[in-house]
Amino acid sequence: MKNQISDKAKLSLTGSVSLGTGVMIGAGIFVLMGQIAELVGDLFPLAFIVGALIVGFSSYSYVKFSNAFPSSGGVANFFTKAYGPGTATGSFSLLMYVSMVIAESLVAGTFGTYTLRLFPDEYAGYASILGVLLITIAYIINVSGNKVIELTATTTAIIKILGIALLAVSGLVISGLPTITGGGGVQNIQSLPAGFGFVAALALSILAYKGFTTITNQGGDIVNPHKNVGRSIVISILICSIIYVILALSVSGALSITEIIEAKDYALAAAAEPVFGDWGVRLTIILAIVATVSGVIASVYSASRMLGMLSKMKQVPDLNKVKKITNPSLLFTVGLAILLTILFDLTRIASIGAIFYLIMDIAIHWGLFRYLKNEVNFNPIIPLIAILLDVIILLAFIYMKYMIDPFVLIVAAIGISLIFIAERLFMKSHTDKDGKMHMEMNENDNHGTMKM
Protein backbone atom coordinates (compact mmCIF):
# COMPACT_ATOMS: atom_id res chain seq x y z
CA MET A 1 0.00 0.00 0.00
CA LYS A 2 1.38 3.38 -0.97
CA ASN A 3 1.47 6.12 1.61
CA GLN A 4 0.41 9.64 0.78
CA ILE A 5 3.46 11.10 2.51
CA SER A 6 6.98 10.07 1.53
CA ASP A 7 9.41 9.02 4.27
CA LYS A 8 11.48 12.15 3.62
CA ALA A 9 8.50 14.34 4.49
CA LYS A 10 7.54 12.32 7.58
CA LEU A 11 8.38 13.02 11.19
CA SER A 12 11.46 11.30 12.59
CA LEU A 13 11.51 9.69 16.04
CA THR A 14 13.29 12.81 17.30
CA GLY A 15 10.64 15.05 15.78
CA SER A 16 7.88 12.95 17.30
CA VAL A 17 9.47 13.09 20.78
CA SER A 18 9.91 16.85 20.34
CA LEU A 19 6.21 17.27 19.61
CA GLY A 20 5.27 15.03 22.55
CA THR A 21 7.47 16.84 25.05
CA GLY A 22 6.42 20.12 23.48
CA VAL A 23 2.82 19.49 24.52
CA MET A 24 3.76 18.09 27.95
CA ILE A 25 6.35 20.66 29.01
CA GLY A 26 4.27 23.76 28.70
CA ALA A 27 1.56 23.87 31.29
CA GLY A 28 2.74 20.98 33.45
CA ILE A 29 5.73 22.81 34.83
CA PHE A 30 4.77 26.44 34.63
CA VAL A 31 1.18 26.43 35.94
CA LEU A 32 0.13 23.05 37.30
CA MET A 33 2.96 23.03 39.84
CA GLY A 34 1.37 25.92 41.72
CA GLN A 35 -2.13 24.46 41.43
CA ILE A 36 -0.98 21.11 42.82
CA ALA A 37 0.85 22.82 45.69
CA GLU A 38 -2.40 24.61 46.52
CA LEU A 39 -4.07 21.23 47.04
CA VAL A 40 -1.32 19.20 48.75
CA GLY A 41 1.05 21.69 50.32
CA ASP A 42 4.73 20.76 50.40
CA LEU A 43 3.97 17.24 49.21
CA PHE A 44 3.62 18.51 45.63
CA PRO A 45 7.02 17.13 44.43
CA LEU A 46 5.81 13.68 45.53
CA ALA A 47 2.59 14.23 43.53
CA PHE A 48 4.66 14.47 40.33
CA ILE A 49 6.47 11.22 41.18
CA VAL A 50 3.24 9.33 41.90
CA GLY A 51 1.64 10.92 38.82
CA ALA A 52 4.49 9.59 36.65
CA LEU A 53 3.99 6.07 38.05
CA ILE A 54 0.26 6.20 37.32
CA VAL A 55 0.87 7.50 33.81
CA GLY A 56 3.29 4.61 33.35
CA PHE A 57 0.39 2.18 33.85
CA SER A 58 -1.86 4.33 31.67
CA SER A 59 0.62 4.61 28.79
CA TYR A 60 0.74 0.80 28.47
CA SER A 61 -2.64 0.70 26.71
CA TYR A 62 -1.69 3.52 24.33
CA VAL A 63 1.60 1.87 23.42
CA LYS A 64 -0.15 -1.43 22.72
CA PHE A 65 -2.81 0.32 20.63
CA SER A 66 -0.21 2.37 18.74
CA ASN A 67 1.99 -0.62 17.94
CA ALA A 68 -0.99 -2.62 16.70
CA PHE A 69 -2.99 0.09 14.92
CA PRO A 70 -0.79 3.10 14.05
CA SER A 71 -2.87 5.79 12.36
CA SER A 72 -3.31 9.54 12.07
CA GLY A 73 -6.64 8.84 13.78
CA GLY A 74 -4.77 8.00 16.98
CA VAL A 75 -7.15 7.64 19.92
CA ALA A 76 -10.20 7.95 17.63
CA ASN A 77 -9.01 4.95 15.66
CA PHE A 78 -8.36 3.05 18.91
CA PHE A 79 -11.95 3.63 20.04
CA THR A 80 -13.25 2.44 16.67
CA LYS A 81 -11.18 -0.75 16.93
CA ALA A 82 -12.42 -1.39 20.47
CA TYR A 83 -16.06 -0.27 20.47
CA GLY A 84 -16.91 -0.34 16.76
CA PRO A 85 -18.99 2.30 14.95
CA GLY A 86 -21.46 4.11 17.19
CA THR A 87 -22.20 6.85 19.66
CA ALA A 88 -19.74 5.59 22.29
CA THR A 89 -16.80 5.71 19.89
CA GLY A 90 -17.71 9.16 18.59
CA SER A 91 -18.38 10.60 22.04
CA PHE A 92 -15.21 9.30 23.68
CA SER A 93 -13.19 10.47 20.68
CA LEU A 94 -14.67 13.95 20.98
CA LEU A 95 -13.88 13.97 24.71
CA MET A 96 -10.26 13.32 23.81
CA TYR A 97 -10.31 16.02 21.15
CA VAL A 98 -11.84 18.61 23.48
CA SER A 99 -9.37 17.73 26.25
CA MET A 100 -6.55 18.35 23.75
CA VAL A 101 -7.97 21.76 22.85
CA ILE A 102 -8.38 22.57 26.56
CA ALA A 103 -4.71 21.72 27.08
CA GLU A 104 -3.87 23.99 24.15
CA SER A 105 -5.83 26.81 25.79
CA LEU A 106 -4.15 26.16 29.14
CA VAL A 107 -0.68 26.45 27.62
CA ALA A 108 -1.66 29.59 25.71
CA GLY A 109 -2.93 31.18 28.92
CA THR A 110 0.31 30.21 30.63
CA PHE A 111 2.23 32.01 27.89
CA GLY A 112 0.27 35.18 28.54
CA THR A 113 0.68 35.00 32.32
CA TYR A 114 4.47 34.53 32.18
CA THR A 115 5.07 37.04 29.40
CA LEU A 116 3.30 39.76 31.37
CA ARG A 117 5.75 39.26 34.25
CA LEU A 118 8.13 41.30 32.10
CA PHE A 119 5.73 44.28 32.28
CA PRO A 120 4.22 46.41 35.08
CA ASP A 121 1.33 44.93 37.08
CA GLU A 122 -1.29 47.14 35.41
CA TYR A 123 -0.98 44.99 32.27
CA ALA A 124 -1.87 41.76 34.11
CA GLY A 125 -5.37 41.66 32.57
CA TYR A 126 -3.97 41.16 29.07
CA ALA A 127 -2.85 37.55 29.56
CA SER A 128 -5.74 36.10 27.56
CA ILE A 129 -5.05 38.50 24.68
CA LEU A 130 -1.46 37.29 24.49
CA GLY A 131 -2.72 33.72 24.62
CA VAL A 132 -4.99 34.38 21.65
CA LEU A 133 -2.06 35.92 19.78
CA LEU A 134 0.07 32.81 20.38
CA ILE A 135 -2.70 30.49 19.15
CA THR A 136 -2.93 32.59 15.99
CA ILE A 137 0.83 32.30 15.41
CA ALA A 138 0.60 28.54 15.97
CA TYR A 139 -2.08 28.40 13.29
CA ILE A 140 0.23 30.11 10.78
CA ILE A 141 3.08 27.71 11.57
CA ASN A 142 0.82 24.66 11.29
CA VAL A 143 -0.38 25.77 7.89
CA SER A 144 3.26 25.69 6.73
CA GLY A 145 3.57 21.86 6.81
CA ASN A 146 5.17 18.97 8.72
CA LYS A 147 8.82 19.91 8.22
CA VAL A 148 8.34 23.47 9.48
CA ILE A 149 6.45 22.08 12.49
CA GLU A 150 9.19 19.52 13.20
CA LEU A 151 11.99 22.08 12.89
CA THR A 152 10.18 24.51 15.19
CA ALA A 153 9.28 21.79 17.72
CA THR A 154 12.77 20.26 17.75
CA THR A 155 14.55 23.61 18.14
CA THR A 156 12.31 24.88 20.94
CA ALA A 157 12.30 21.48 22.69
CA ILE A 158 16.10 21.41 22.86
CA ILE A 159 16.23 24.99 24.17
CA LYS A 160 13.62 24.52 26.84
CA ILE A 161 14.71 21.06 28.02
CA LEU A 162 18.34 22.11 28.39
CA GLY A 163 17.40 25.47 29.92
CA ILE A 164 14.85 24.07 32.35
CA ALA A 165 17.13 21.19 33.34
CA LEU A 166 19.98 23.63 34.04
CA LEU A 167 17.66 25.87 36.03
CA ALA A 168 16.26 22.94 38.02
CA VAL A 169 19.60 21.32 38.84
CA SER A 170 21.25 24.67 39.68
CA GLY A 171 18.32 25.68 41.88
CA LEU A 172 18.38 22.36 43.68
CA VAL A 173 22.13 22.59 44.30
CA ILE A 174 21.87 26.15 45.65
CA SER A 175 18.69 25.80 47.71
CA GLY A 176 19.19 22.16 48.72
CA LEU A 177 16.58 19.46 49.21
CA PRO A 178 13.35 20.78 50.74
CA THR A 179 12.00 19.75 54.12
CA ILE A 180 8.68 18.01 53.60
CA THR A 181 6.28 18.14 56.54
CA GLY A 182 2.96 17.46 54.82
CA GLY A 183 1.71 20.92 55.69
CA GLY A 184 -0.19 23.53 53.70
CA GLY A 185 -2.83 23.15 51.02
CA VAL A 186 -6.54 22.43 51.20
CA GLN A 187 -5.91 18.86 52.35
CA ASN A 188 -5.93 20.31 55.86
CA ILE A 189 -9.55 21.46 55.62
CA GLN A 190 -11.35 19.70 58.48
CA SER A 191 -14.21 18.43 56.30
CA LEU A 192 -11.80 16.41 54.14
CA PRO A 193 -10.17 13.11 55.15
CA ALA A 194 -6.42 13.10 55.71
CA GLY A 195 -4.55 12.70 52.44
CA PHE A 196 -7.67 13.33 50.38
CA GLY A 197 -6.20 16.44 48.78
CA PHE A 198 -3.17 14.48 47.63
CA VAL A 199 -5.27 11.86 45.81
CA ALA A 200 -7.38 14.57 44.18
CA ALA A 201 -4.28 16.51 43.12
CA LEU A 202 -3.04 13.49 41.19
CA ALA A 203 -5.65 14.40 38.55
CA LEU A 204 -3.63 17.54 37.83
CA SER A 205 -0.26 15.80 37.95
CA ILE A 206 -1.58 13.27 35.43
CA LEU A 207 -2.76 16.18 33.30
CA ALA A 208 0.82 17.44 33.29
CA TYR A 209 1.82 14.24 31.45
CA LYS A 210 -1.21 13.81 29.19
CA GLY A 211 0.59 15.32 26.20
CA PHE A 212 1.95 11.85 25.45
CA THR A 213 -1.48 10.88 24.08
CA THR A 214 -1.10 13.37 21.22
CA ILE A 215 1.77 11.25 19.89
CA THR A 216 -0.77 8.60 18.92
CA ASN A 217 -2.08 10.98 16.24
CA GLN A 218 1.23 10.84 14.40
CA GLY A 219 0.73 7.31 13.03
CA GLY A 220 0.23 8.61 9.49
CA ASP A 221 3.07 11.12 9.67
CA ILE A 222 5.95 9.29 11.34
CA VAL A 223 8.62 6.96 9.96
CA ASN A 224 8.16 3.27 10.96
CA PRO A 225 4.94 3.94 12.94
CA HIS A 226 4.48 0.38 14.27
CA LYS A 227 7.57 0.90 16.45
CA ASN A 228 8.28 4.62 16.65
CA VAL A 229 4.92 5.80 18.01
CA GLY A 230 5.26 3.55 21.07
CA ARG A 231 8.94 4.46 21.49
CA SER A 232 8.12 8.15 21.31
CA ILE A 233 5.47 7.78 24.04
CA VAL A 234 7.86 6.05 26.43
CA ILE A 235 10.78 8.43 25.79
CA SER A 236 8.60 11.55 26.18
CA ILE A 237 7.19 10.39 29.52
CA LEU A 238 10.65 9.54 30.87
CA ILE A 239 12.11 12.93 29.86
CA CYS A 240 9.21 14.87 31.36
CA SER A 241 9.02 12.91 34.61
CA ILE A 242 12.72 13.51 35.36
CA ILE A 243 12.44 17.23 34.62
CA TYR A 244 9.19 17.64 36.59
CA VAL A 245 10.51 15.99 39.74
CA ILE A 246 13.85 17.83 39.81
CA LEU A 247 12.15 21.16 39.17
CA ALA A 248 9.46 20.55 41.80
CA LEU A 249 12.13 19.85 44.40
CA SER A 250 13.99 23.00 43.35
CA VAL A 251 10.89 25.20 43.65
CA SER A 252 9.98 23.64 46.99
CA GLY A 253 13.46 24.41 48.29
CA ALA A 254 13.35 28.04 47.14
CA LEU A 255 9.87 29.11 48.28
CA SER A 256 7.51 28.44 51.15
CA ILE A 257 4.17 26.84 50.30
CA THR A 258 2.42 30.12 51.02
CA GLU A 259 4.64 31.88 48.48
CA ILE A 260 4.09 29.15 45.87
CA ILE A 261 0.31 29.34 46.26
CA GLU A 262 0.32 33.15 46.07
CA ALA A 263 2.22 32.94 42.78
CA LYS A 264 0.58 29.74 41.55
CA ASP A 265 0.15 30.93 37.94
CA TYR A 266 3.84 31.86 37.70
CA ALA A 267 5.39 29.80 40.53
CA LEU A 268 8.52 28.90 38.61
CA ALA A 269 9.44 32.52 37.95
CA ALA A 270 8.79 33.39 41.61
CA ALA A 271 11.03 30.53 42.74
CA ALA A 272 13.91 31.73 40.55
CA GLU A 273 14.13 35.16 42.21
CA PRO A 274 15.44 34.21 45.68
CA VAL A 275 17.92 31.76 44.15
CA PHE A 276 19.18 33.55 41.03
CA GLY A 277 17.97 37.14 41.39
CA ASP A 278 16.42 39.26 38.63
CA TRP A 279 18.38 37.61 35.83
CA GLY A 280 17.09 34.23 36.93
CA VAL A 281 13.52 35.49 36.82
CA ARG A 282 14.01 36.81 33.29
CA LEU A 283 15.65 33.60 32.16
CA THR A 284 12.77 31.58 33.61
CA ILE A 285 10.23 33.78 31.85
CA ILE A 286 12.07 33.37 28.55
CA LEU A 287 12.13 29.60 29.02
CA ALA A 288 8.41 29.67 29.85
CA ILE A 289 7.74 31.59 26.66
CA VAL A 290 9.76 29.12 24.58
CA ALA A 291 8.11 26.14 26.27
CA THR A 292 4.58 27.41 25.88
CA VAL A 293 5.12 28.50 22.28
CA SER A 294 6.31 25.02 21.32
CA GLY A 295 3.53 23.49 23.42
CA VAL A 296 0.78 25.36 21.60
CA ILE A 297 2.30 24.64 18.18
CA ALA A 298 2.47 20.92 18.96
CA SER A 299 -0.98 20.83 20.52
CA VAL A 300 -2.61 22.65 17.60
CA TYR A 301 -0.96 20.19 15.23
CA SER A 302 -2.12 17.09 17.10
CA ALA A 303 -5.65 18.28 17.90
CA SER A 304 -6.37 19.47 14.37
CA ARG A 305 -5.07 16.18 12.94
CA MET A 306 -7.44 14.31 15.24
CA LEU A 307 -10.45 16.43 14.26
CA GLY A 308 -9.64 15.94 10.59
CA MET A 309 -9.56 12.19 11.12
CA LEU A 310 -12.85 12.27 13.04
CA SER A 311 -14.35 13.96 10.00
CA LYS A 312 -12.97 11.27 7.65
CA MET A 313 -14.31 8.58 9.98
CA LYS A 314 -17.76 10.23 9.92
CA GLN A 315 -17.74 10.84 13.66
CA VAL A 316 -18.32 14.57 13.07
CA PRO A 317 -19.76 16.42 10.05
CA ASP A 318 -17.64 16.31 6.89
CA LEU A 319 -15.33 19.32 7.21
CA ASN A 320 -14.07 18.84 3.65
CA LYS A 321 -17.41 20.14 2.37
CA VAL A 322 -16.33 23.60 3.51
CA LYS A 323 -14.72 24.39 0.17
CA LYS A 324 -13.84 28.04 0.76
CA ILE A 325 -11.70 27.34 3.85
CA THR A 326 -8.23 25.79 3.71
CA ASN A 327 -7.78 23.14 6.42
CA PRO A 328 -11.10 23.66 8.24
CA SER A 329 -10.18 21.24 11.06
CA LEU A 330 -7.17 23.41 11.91
CA LEU A 331 -9.25 26.58 11.81
CA PHE A 332 -12.00 25.09 14.01
CA THR A 333 -9.44 23.83 16.53
CA VAL A 334 -7.80 27.23 16.79
CA GLY A 335 -11.18 28.96 17.10
CA LEU A 336 -12.30 26.71 19.96
CA ALA A 337 -8.98 27.17 21.76
CA ILE A 338 -9.28 30.95 21.47
CA LEU A 339 -12.82 30.85 22.92
CA LEU A 340 -11.70 28.77 25.93
CA THR A 341 -8.69 31.05 26.52
CA ILE A 342 -10.98 34.06 26.71
CA LEU A 343 -13.73 32.50 28.87
CA PHE A 344 -11.88 30.59 31.63
CA ASP A 345 -8.99 31.19 34.02
CA LEU A 346 -6.08 28.76 34.21
CA THR A 347 -7.29 26.87 37.28
CA ARG A 348 -10.71 26.13 35.80
CA ILE A 349 -9.31 25.24 32.38
CA ALA A 350 -6.98 22.71 34.02
CA SER A 351 -9.75 21.21 36.16
CA ILE A 352 -12.18 20.74 33.26
CA GLY A 353 -9.39 19.25 31.16
CA ALA A 354 -8.49 16.77 33.91
CA ILE A 355 -12.08 15.52 34.21
CA PHE A 356 -12.50 15.09 30.45
CA TYR A 357 -9.16 13.33 30.13
CA LEU A 358 -9.69 10.84 32.97
CA ILE A 359 -13.09 9.77 31.61
CA MET A 360 -11.62 9.24 28.16
CA ASP A 361 -8.62 7.41 29.63
CA ILE A 362 -10.85 4.94 31.48
CA ALA A 363 -12.68 4.22 28.21
CA ILE A 364 -9.37 3.48 26.45
CA HIS A 365 -8.27 0.92 29.04
CA TRP A 366 -11.69 -0.74 29.17
CA GLY A 367 -11.84 -0.93 25.37
CA LEU A 368 -8.49 -2.71 25.22
CA PHE A 369 -9.29 -5.08 28.10
CA ARG A 370 -12.89 -5.92 27.12
CA TYR A 371 -12.89 -6.04 23.33
CA LEU A 372 -9.39 -6.63 21.92
CA LYS A 373 -8.07 -9.67 23.75
CA ASN A 374 -7.98 -11.65 20.51
CA GLU A 375 -6.37 -8.94 18.39
CA VAL A 376 -3.68 -7.44 20.61
CA ASN A 377 -1.28 -9.33 22.86
CA PHE A 378 -1.21 -7.58 26.26
CA ASN A 379 -1.19 -8.26 29.99
CA PRO A 380 -4.83 -7.70 31.09
CA ILE A 381 -3.84 -6.87 34.68
CA ILE A 382 -2.19 -3.58 33.67
CA PRO A 383 -5.27 -1.96 32.03
CA LEU A 384 -7.37 -3.02 35.04
CA ILE A 385 -4.91 -1.37 37.43
CA ALA A 386 -4.99 1.77 35.27
CA ILE A 387 -8.81 1.83 35.38
CA LEU A 388 -8.87 1.42 39.17
CA LEU A 389 -6.36 4.23 39.69
CA ASP A 390 -8.22 6.55 37.28
CA VAL A 391 -11.58 5.94 38.97
CA ILE A 392 -10.22 6.60 42.47
CA ILE A 393 -8.48 9.81 41.38
CA LEU A 394 -11.45 11.06 39.33
CA LEU A 395 -13.93 10.57 42.19
CA ALA A 396 -11.60 12.28 44.67
CA PHE A 397 -11.06 15.20 42.28
CA ILE A 398 -14.79 15.61 41.61
CA TYR A 399 -15.53 15.67 45.33
CA MET A 400 -12.72 18.15 45.88
CA LYS A 401 -14.11 20.47 43.21
CA TYR A 402 -17.60 20.08 44.68
CA MET A 403 -16.19 21.42 47.94
CA ILE A 404 -14.14 24.34 46.58
CA ASP A 405 -15.40 25.20 43.07
CA PRO A 406 -18.65 23.45 41.99
CA PHE A 407 -18.90 25.69 38.90
CA VAL A 408 -16.21 23.52 37.29
CA LEU A 409 -18.40 20.43 37.71
CA ILE A 410 -21.39 22.22 36.19
CA VAL A 411 -19.40 23.26 33.11
CA ALA A 412 -17.85 19.78 32.76
CA ALA A 413 -21.25 18.06 33.10
CA ILE A 414 -22.82 20.36 30.50
CA GLY A 415 -19.90 19.83 28.13
CA ILE A 416 -19.98 16.03 28.44
CA SER A 417 -23.77 15.94 28.04
CA LEU A 418 -23.67 18.10 24.92
CA ILE A 419 -20.99 15.89 23.38
CA PHE A 420 -22.97 12.67 23.91
CA ILE A 421 -26.30 14.18 22.82
CA ALA A 422 -24.84 15.84 19.71
CA GLU A 423 -22.94 12.69 18.78
CA ARG A 424 -26.05 10.52 19.16
CA LEU A 425 -28.06 12.84 16.93
CA PHE A 426 -25.28 12.98 14.35
CA MET A 427 -24.87 9.19 14.29
CA LYS A 428 -28.56 8.81 13.52
CA SER A 429 -28.05 11.00 10.45
CA HIS A 430 -25.86 8.37 8.76
CA THR A 431 -27.35 5.14 10.05
CA ASP A 432 -28.46 2.99 7.12
CA LYS A 433 -31.71 1.03 6.84
CA ASP A 434 -30.06 -2.00 8.45
CA GLY A 435 -29.15 0.04 11.53
CA LYS A 436 -25.42 0.27 10.71
CA MET A 437 -23.48 3.40 11.59
CA HIS A 438 -20.72 3.85 9.03
CA MET A 439 -17.29 5.01 10.25
CA GLU A 440 -14.85 4.11 7.52
CA MET A 441 -11.18 4.96 7.76
CA ASN A 442 -9.51 6.35 4.67
CA GLU A 443 -7.15 3.56 3.64
CA ASN A 444 -4.30 5.98 2.98
CA ASP A 445 -4.49 7.19 6.58
CA ASN A 446 -4.59 3.75 8.15
CA HIS A 447 -1.42 1.72 8.27
CA GLY A 448 -3.20 -1.55 8.85
CA THR A 449 -2.97 -3.75 11.89
CA MET A 450 -0.27 -5.82 13.43
CA LYS A 451 -0.62 -8.05 16.44
CA MET A 452 1.93 -7.38 19.15
Secondary structure, 3 states (H helix, E strand, C coil): CCCCCCHHHCECHHHHHHHHHHHHHHHCCCCHHHHHHHHHHHHHHHHHHHHHHHHHHHHHHHHHHHHHCCECCHHHHHHHHHHCCCHHHHHHHHHHHHHHHHHHHHHHHHHHHHHHHHCCHHHHHHHHHHHHHHHHHHHHHHHCCHHHHHHHHHHHHHHHHHHHHHHHHHHHHHHCCCCCCCCCCHHHCCCCCCCHHHHHHHHHHHHHHHHHHHHHHHCCCECCHHHHHHHHHHHHHHHHHHHHHHHHHHHHHHCCHHHHHHCHHHHHHHHHHHHHCHHHHHHHHHHHHHHHHHHHHHHHHHHHHHHHHHHHCCCCCCHHHCCCCCCHHHHHHHHHHHHHHHHCCHHHHHHHHHHHHHHHHHHHHHHHHHHCCCCCCCCCHHHHHHHHHHHHHHHHHHHHHHHHCHHHHHHHHHHHHHHHHHHHHHHHHCECCCCCECCCCCHHHECCCCCC
